[in-house]
Each structure stands twice: as structure tokens, then as C-alpha cells.
Amino acid sequence: MIRTFKERLCLLMLIRYARQEDIPAINKIYNQAVLNTVGTLDTEPKSIENQKVWFFEHSKRYPVFVVVNLHKEVIGWGSLSKWSPKRGYFQTGEVSIYIKENFQGKGLGNKLLKKIIDHGQKSTLHTILARVASENLASLHLHRKHGFQLIGVMKEVGFKFGRHVDIHLLQLLV
């Protein structure tokens, strides 16, 4: 069976729980998105210290995963975060996924989102939410492919690159 480059790439990568030593790579991927996309509405790059605080707010229930290639390079990451610190939201998580720029469009986000959803189901989450900028068509498609439903559009709640940004709120009951 002849495999495409995309299929071979997916076979040669590993998704695992992130470790402290992954923080610089996670930070670099995130800051690329900060500077160049509306994948996040942060407008200033995060320091390693900020990223460490964020990292240690996660747990086995709300983990950070990394995608590692054959060369043991972190080429993407995803997380489940608490939706709210209020106890009544303990069964709700929010998903985030970021793939290194030159590895996007190769199916890695698909595998990573599947891993996060599977983890959410095993962790007895009831719902996973995603906030996605309206112009981030690839992310909207990815989430819909995995069963996320649009539950609302928050008009012009974000502002980045000199323009207002609409945010789609998507939900998956797990």
C-alpha cells in the first residue's frame, strides 16, 4: 500500500503528555500564533515564566499533550483547560490546539483533537468547549469534523491586528 506524505508523517509522530522540558517548545509554537494569527487573541508574546504558570495550572484531568516527531521535536500541542474555577463547571473543559507553522495541514491537529476528546471522555467531562475566530476556517472545520456544534457567535468581542474579530463558541457533549 502506497502512503501519502501526510499519512507517513502521522505514522512517525507520537502524542504524549507534555513534560516540563517541553515548555520552551510549547511557548515558541504559541508565540508564533500570537504574532501571526487570530488563533489566540493574546497580542503580546508570552514569556517562559508565564508559560510555566499556565503549564502548572494543568493536571491529569485537564492535561497538556504534545505532538513529537521522529526527531523528538515538539511540533504541536493541545490542552484541556478548566472552563471556569467555579465548582459547578467541573465537568466542562476548553480545548486549545496549536501546530508548528510548517507542520500545519498534515493531519496532526486531527489526531491531537481526537486524543483530547478521548481523554475528556475518560476523565468524566460532560462537555468540551472551543472558542475559534470566525476567520480560522481550518480550526472551525476541524472541530466540526469531530462533532463540535456551533452554539453561538460572539460578534466583535476580540480585537487584533487593527480589526474586530468574531468568536465562534463550539461545544461537544462527550
matplotlib code that plots the C-alpha trace (Angstrom):
import matplotlib.pyplot as plt

x = [0.0, 1.4, 1.0, 0.9, 3.4, 0.7, -0.1, 3.7, 4.1, 1.2, 2.7, 6.1, 4.7, 3.8, 1.3, 2.2, 1.6, 3.7, 6.6, 8.2, 11.1, 8.6, 7.6, 10.1, 8.8, 5.2, 6.0, 7.7, 4.7, 2.2, 4.1, 4.2, 0.4, 0.3, 2.4, 0.9, -2.7, -6.0, -5.7, -5.3, -6.3, -3.2, -1.4, 2.0, 4.3, 4.3, 7.5, 8.7, 7.7, 4.2, 4.1, 5.3, 2.5, 0.0, 1.5, 1.4, -2.3, -3.0, -3.4, -4.2, -7.8, -7.0, -3.7, -1.4, -0.4, 2.5, 3.0, 6.6, 8.1, 10.7, 13.5, 11.8, 11.0, 7.7, 5.7, 2.4, 0.5, -3.0, -4.6, -7.8, -8.2, -10.7, -13.6, -14.1, -12.7, -16.3, -17.1, -20.3, -18.3, -16.0, -17.4, -16.5, -13.2, -11.9, -9.7, -6.8, -4.6, -1.6, 0.6, 4.0, 3.6, 5.4, 3.6, 0.0, -2.3, -0.8, -3.5, -1.7, -4.4, -7.0, -5.0, -4.4, -8.1, -9.1, -6.7, -8.0, -11.6, -10.8, -9.1, -12.1, -14.4, -12.2, -12.0, -15.7, -16.0, -19.5, -18.7, -15.7, -15.9, -13.8, -13.5, -12.5, -12.1, -14.5, -11.7, -9.9, -11.6, -9.3, -9.9, -13.7, -13.6, -11.5, -13.8, -17.0, -15.4, -15.1, -18.7, -18.5, -21.6, -21.8, -23.7, -23.1, -21.1, -19.8, -19.7, -16.6, -15.5, -11.9, -9.6, -6.3, -4.3, -6.3, -9.7, -12.5, -12.8, -15.9, -15.5, -17.4, -18.3, -18.4, -19.5, -19.1, -21.0, -18.7]
y = [0.0, 3.4, 6.0, 9.8, 12.0, 13.1, 9.5, 8.7, 11.8, 10.8, 7.4, 8.8, 11.1, 10.5, 12.2, 12.2, 14.1, 17.3, 17.5, 20.5, 20.3, 20.8, 24.3, 26.2, 24.5, 25.0, 28.6, 29.0, 27.5, 29.6, 32.8, 32.2, 32.1, 35.2, 37.2, 35.9, 34.6, 35.1, 31.6, 33.3, 36.8, 37.3, 40.2, 40.1, 37.0, 35.1, 34.7, 31.3, 32.2, 33.0, 29.7, 27.8, 29.2, 28.2, 24.7, 24.0, 25.0, 21.9, 18.4, 14.8, 15.8, 18.9, 17.9, 19.3, 17.0, 17.4, 16.0, 14.9, 13.9, 11.3, 13.6, 14.1, 17.7, 19.1, 20.1, 20.8, 20.8, 20.8, 21.2, 20.8, 23.7, 24.4, 26.4, 28.2, 28.0, 27.8, 24.3, 24.0, 23.9, 21.0, 18.8, 21.4, 21.8, 24.1, 22.7, 24.6, 23.2, 24.8, 23.2, 24.5, 26.6, 24.3, 21.2, 22.6, 20.9, 17.5, 15.9, 16.4, 18.7, 16.0, 13.3, 15.7, 16.7, 13.0, 12.3, 15.3, 14.2, 10.6, 11.9, 14.1, 11.1, 9.0, 12.0, 12.1, 15.5, 16.2, 18.9, 20.4, 23.9, 25.7, 29.4, 29.9, 33.1, 33.3, 33.6, 30.5, 28.2, 25.3, 25.2, 25.6, 22.7, 20.5, 21.0, 20.4, 17.2, 15.9, 16.7, 20.1, 22.1, 25.9, 27.3, 30.9, 33.7, 36.5, 39.4, 41.6, 40.6, 40.4, 43.0, 42.1, 43.4, 46.6, 44.9, 43.4, 39.6, 37.5, 34.4, 31.2, 29.2, 25.4, 22.6, 18.9, 16.8, 13.8]
z = [0.0, -1.0, 1.6, 1.1, 2.8, 5.1, 6.1, 6.6, 8.8, 11.0, 11.5, 12.5, 15.3, 18.9, 21.1, 24.8, 28.0, 28.0, 30.4, 32.0, 29.5, 26.7, 27.9, 25.7, 22.5, 23.6, 24.2, 20.8, 18.9, 20.9, 20.4, 16.6, 16.8, 18.9, 16.4, 13.2, 13.7, 15.4, 16.7, 20.0, 20.9, 23.0, 21.4, 23.1, 23.2, 26.5, 28.5, 29.6, 33.1, 32.0, 30.1, 33.2, 35.3, 32.7, 32.4, 36.1, 36.3, 34.3, 35.8, 34.8, 34.4, 32.4, 30.6, 28.1, 25.3, 22.8, 19.3, 18.9, 15.5, 14.7, 15.7, 19.1, 18.3, 19.7, 16.6, 18.2, 21.4, 22.7, 26.1, 28.1, 30.5, 33.2, 31.7, 35.0, 38.5, 39.8, 41.1, 39.1, 35.9, 37.0, 34.1, 31.4, 29.7, 27.0, 24.2, 22.6, 19.8, 18.2, 15.5, 14.4, 11.3, 8.8, 10.1, 9.7, 7.2, 7.6, 9.9, 13.2, 14.6, 13.8, 15.7, 18.6, 18.9, 18.9, 21.7, 23.7, 23.2, 24.2, 27.3, 28.1, 27.9, 30.2, 32.6, 33.0, 31.4, 30.2, 27.7, 25.8, 24.6, 21.9, 21.1, 17.5, 15.5, 12.6, 10.1, 11.3, 8.8, 9.3, 13.0, 12.6, 10.1, 12.4, 15.4, 13.3, 11.9, 15.4, 16.3, 17.8, 17.3, 16.9, 19.9, 19.3, 17.6, 19.8, 17.5, 17.6, 21.1, 20.0, 18.6, 17.0, 14.0, 14.0, 13.5, 15.4, 15.5, 15.8, 18.0, 17.4, 20.5, 19.8, 22.1, 22.2, 24.6, 25.5]

ax = plt.figure().add_subplot(projection="3d")
ax.plot(x, y, z, "-o")
ax.set_aspect("equal")
plt.show()
